[in-house]
Amino acid sequence: MAIDQSTFLDLRELQSRLASHQHNNSLFTFEQGQIVKRSYADVHNDVAAACAKLTAWGLRPGMRVGIRAPNCYEWVVYDLALLELRAVSVAFTDDFRSAKAADLFEKYSLSLLLVSKAEGNPDREGDVPIAYLDDENSNIRVLQRGVADADPEYNEIGSIFSSGSSGGLKGLILNRRGVEAT
């Protein structure tokens, strides 16, 4: 049985879809014990601001950006910004909390690591760019890794980690078409 792929949402068009639906829909999050409602226009503007920051820091398509933070609205914003900029997100679970930032950069070829201010002052051993996704930053310059045209169709959108059924942590590559299909 063939699957009709014309009904799939193209992840490369999420930001433009937010703009076109900004008057009728909202995003709800749970923050500090309260439900917070944001219009799609607000989300669109926040994603555009995150894109501008990431671009100013030197981020280019194909670069890998780690995110090590609790689930929060800012994570959603930066994840959408990374999709818009065609960067590859690497979502680190709590299993990586004690990992040294320099080791994460080396092992996962990161250009930037985004963390939460709640994490405190992240380990800055080595000369690696770490930025807060929920606070102000200054003097951020990404490591110039990645090739802008290495994945012109933007098939690899990210990596996540799961213990799966065996209990051992495994890295999983997120394929754009697989995510769109689900």
N, C-alpha and C positions, 0 to 999 in steps of 0.2 A: 504494500500500500504506500503510495507516494504521499509525502507531506507537502502541503501547500505553503511554501516559504514566503509567499507574497503577504501573508498575514503577520509575519514576524516583525517585531519592532527592531529597527536598525539602531544599535547603540551609538553609532557615530552621529546620530541625529537627535540625541536626547536634549541637548541644550536648545536647539531650534524648536523642538516640540514644546519645551517649557515656555518659550516665548510666545508660541502660537496659542497656548491654552492658559495663559496667565490670568485671565479674568474669571474663570469658572471653577478652578480647582485649588485645593490646598494640600499641604503636607503637614501631618501632625507628628509631633515628637513628644517624648516624655522627658522632661528636664527638671531636676531638683524637685521631684514630687509633683510637678504640674504638667498638664497637657499644654503644649505650645502649638499654635496654629500659624502657619506661614503660607502666604499665597504663592502660587507658582511664579508670579512676578518677583517676589522677594527671593525665592530660591534661585531663579534665573539670574538676578542681580548679584547674589552672593557667589554663585558659580563663576560669573563673569569676573568678579573681583579676584577670586582665587586664581583664575586663569591668568589675569594680568600680573599678579604677584609671581606665579610660577614662571611665566615668560620673562619677567624682569630679572628673575634669579638665574636665567639661562637655560631653563628646561626646554628640550626639543623632543619631537616625536621619537619614539623608540627607547628613550631613557627609562630606567627603572627607578621607581620611587617607593620606598618602604613606608608603611604606616604602622606605627606601634602606639596604639591609644585605645581607650575604652570606646565602646559603641556610643556615638554622639552625632549631633546634627552636623558639626564641622567635618566629621569623617565623610558623611554623605556628600557634602559640598565639595571637598577635595577629591573624592573618588569620581564625582561627575566631572570635575575640572580636568582630572587626568585622562578621562575618556575623551573629553573635548579636544585635548591637546595631543591625543594619540600616544600618551606615555603608558608605561606598563606599571600597574600597581602591584606591590608585594605586601599582602596583609599579614602582619605578624600577630600571632596569638599571645596569650599570657605566658606560654611556654618560653617565649623569647625575652621576658622581662629582665632577666639577669644577664642577657647576652651583651657583650661590649659592642658599642656602635661600630667601631672600626672593623670588628669581625663580621658584622652583618653586611657592611659595605663590600668587604672583600669576597665573602662567600656568595653573595647574591648580586654582585655587580651593580650596586646601587649608585645613583647619582645624587640622591637626596633622601633623608629620613625625616618624616613628619611624626611628631610626638605630641602628646597632650601636656598642657601646663600642669595638670594634676599629677603627672608622672614625676614632677619635680625637676631638678636639674639633671638632664640626661648625661650619661657618661660620654664625655667629649674627648676620650683618648684618641690621639691621632688627629689629623687635619681633615675631618669629615663634616660636611654641611648638615646641620640638624636644625629644623625649624619647627616652631609651635604651630599647630593647625588651629589653635583656639586662643592665640595671644599675638601681640606685636612681635616682629622680628626685624633685625637690622643686619646689614652686611652679609646677606646670604648669597652664595654663588654655588651652583650645583657643580659636581664633578663632571667633566665633559666626557661622558661615556655614552655608548649607544650610537647607532647609525640611523639617521633620519629616514632613510628609505629601505631599511632592512626588512620591513614588513609593510609594504604599501597598502595592503588590504586590511591592515590592523586586525589580524586574526588572533594574536596573543595579546589579550587585554590585561592579564594579570596572573598572579599566583596566590594561592591560599594554602593553608596547612591544615591537615586533619589527622586525627589518630586512627580513623577508620575502624574497622572491626578487629584489627590485630593489636590495637593499643599503641603501636609505634608511630611517631610523628612522620608524616609524608608530605612532600610538596606536590601540589596539584596545579597544573597550568590551566588557566581559564581561557577557553576558546570562544571568541566572539559569537560565532554562529550557534554554539552550544548554549551559551547564556541567552541569546535571543530566542532560541527555541523553547526555553523553559520560562 
